[in-house]
Amino acid sequence: MKASIDTRDYLAFQTFLQEACGILLGDGKEYLVASRLNGLMVELKVGSLGGLLKRLKAPGQRGLRARVIDAMTTNETFWFRDPGHFRMLQEQILPELDQKAGGVVRVWSAACSSGQEPYTLSMAVQDYWKKSPGRRNRGVEILATDISSRVLDEARQGIYCGLSINRGLDAQQQQRYFIPRENNSCLEVKSEIRQRVRFREFNLNGNYASLGRFDIIFCRNVLIYFSSDLKKKIVERMAQSLNPGGYLFLGSTESLTQITDRFEMQMVGGAIAYRLKSN
């Protein structure tokens, strides 16, 4: 890509990205676009952002659209991120749900990236069951979604190497939840953890009807990338997807202030979750 991006092309790309996946790309982020798309554009032999946009508008470019969205999506994640959320899950929410009649407890990990969050949720469930064997009267199903097919492929494999092993995991957890692979340079998530998690490609700006209802939704460090209007739409759709009294978890720097009044904030040990209010 050429060193400078034409202002008109940048504005057009902002519109494309917001319409395609809801991400609001701010002004002055030309350097970010250039760095993230450079490899793809070299591969395609496209010399400018305008040229790439022209390709994207051509028929039959669904694969290219997906690759561009994937390149522009932030996939920063690690194990047991915001550990207070998982303690709250084990100490308050799962015991509460176990007291209710019903079928399988359903959890949604929205924008799950390469799988660390949904697998961490499954690990937290596993530990809760081991500490409270008498309460194991409801199963748990975790739906993990992301817009990127590439990171979902990585997540389904459940194999992690290098830095991704160490971020958030201590040696005891590595031994408890993983199987060594590749001469101990990589770790594979154990089947007992993986069996609870199902991965699916999904755009948060899409139709939620096919997802079903949930008891708990984790949508952490995601809303910050969307416009105010889209944040409200997504949270409203999530509220409609929750069972009565269901819980929504956001990132530690996010809140529902000025977004919705359909939830009440609950705090346990400094961790915050939002519980759907009764009608």
Secondary structure, DSSP 8 states (H G I E B T S, - for coil): --SS--HHHHHHHHHHHHHHH-B---TT-HHHHHHHHHHHHHHHT--SHHHHHHHHHSTT-HHHHHHHHHHHS-----TTSSHHHHHHIIIIIHHHHHTS--S-EEEEEES-TTTHHHHHHHHHHHHHHHH-GGG--S-EEEEEEES-HHHHHHHHHTEEETHHHHTT--HHHHHHHEEEETTTTEEEE-HHHHTTEEEEE--TTS--GGG--EEEEE--S-GGGB-HHHHHHHHHHHHHHEEEEEEEE--TT---TTT-SSEEEEEETTEEEEEE---
